[in-house]
Amino acid sequence: MKKIIVICILSIAINFNLNAQKVYSVDYASQADVKVFVVKYESQADLKVYKVKYQSQAEKNEGKWFFTDYASQADKKIFFVDYESQADLKIYFVDYESRAGWNKSSKKALMY
């Protein structure tokens, strides 16, 4: 029964195209939904992120992030950690929108 409920909830979430690409950078790890570490090389990243200028460009879970001015506007609150071992998600900032995306789809659920 529990499996059926989980499947139904996931189906609804996918159908409504829920995403979490509006992010807010918090000051403390305890406030964060996801702890993030910025890696030096693209190949080390779980997610390649492109920072978009407008909120409407941050669609789906494709690595296009819009940084909000207030935590209440964000879908996810993130905290940038100092060490890779502290991170839930490793990211690399790319210069072109077309390069954004997931290297490791197993971590994709962190941003839903």
N, C-alpha and C positions, 0 to 999 in steps of 0.2 A: 504493500500500500504506500509506504514511504517513497519507494522508487517511482511510482506513478505520479505522486504529487510533485516530486522534484523534476521529473520529465515535463510535466505540464507547466510548471513555473519557468523552466528554461525555454520551452517552446514559446510561451507568451513573451518573454524577454527578447528573444530573437525576432519574433514577428513585429514587435514594436520598435525594433532597431535601437535598443538601448545602447548607449555608449558612454564612455567616460573620458572624453578628450578635452574637457574644460578642466584645467588643473589649477591648483593654488599651492604655492610653496609656503609651508608652515615653518615656524621658528623652532619647534621642538619635535623630536621623534615621537613622543607620546600623543601628539595631535594628528599624526599622519595615518592615512589609510594604507599608503605604500611608501616604503623606504627605497630611495633610488640612489644609485651610484653611477657617475658618468665615467665611462671607460675611455682609454686613449685611442683604441683602434676599433673600427667598425665591426670587425670579425669577432670581437669579444662581447658584443652587445646582445642582449635578449631582444631589444627593440631599438630601431633607428628612428629618431624623433626629428620632426621638422616643426619649428615654431611658426605658426600662422599668425597673420596680422588681425584677422577678423574671426569672431566667434562662429560665424556661419560656415567657415572653412574647416572647422574641427568636427568632421563627420566620421561616423563609424569608429571602429577600433583599429585604425590604420597607422597610428604613430604621428598624426597631425595634431599637435597640442596648441591650445589657446590658453595662455596664462591669465587668469582673472585677477581683478583688483581686490576682491573680497572672497573669503572662504565660503560664504553662503552661496556664491554664484558658481562654485566649482562642483564638478561631478566627483572628483577625487582630490584629496589633499595629499601632497607629497612632501617628503623631507629628504634633502640631499645629505647623505651620510659621507663620512670621511674615508671609510674603508670598505672595500668590496665585500668583505665577509659579513658586513652589517646589512647589506642590501637585500631587498626582496626582488628587485628588478634592476638589471644593468642596462643603461641606455647610452646611445651615442648620438650627438646632435649632427644632423646632416645639413648641407647647404642648399639642397634642392628638394622640393616637395616630392618629386617622383622617386626619390631614393628612400623615403620613409617606409617603414614596415617592420614586420616581425621576422627575426632570425630564428627565434625559438617559440613556436606557437604554444608550447606547454605553459608558458607564462601569461598567455593572452587573458586568462580569467582574472588576473590581478587588476586589469583596467576596465572591467565591466562593472 
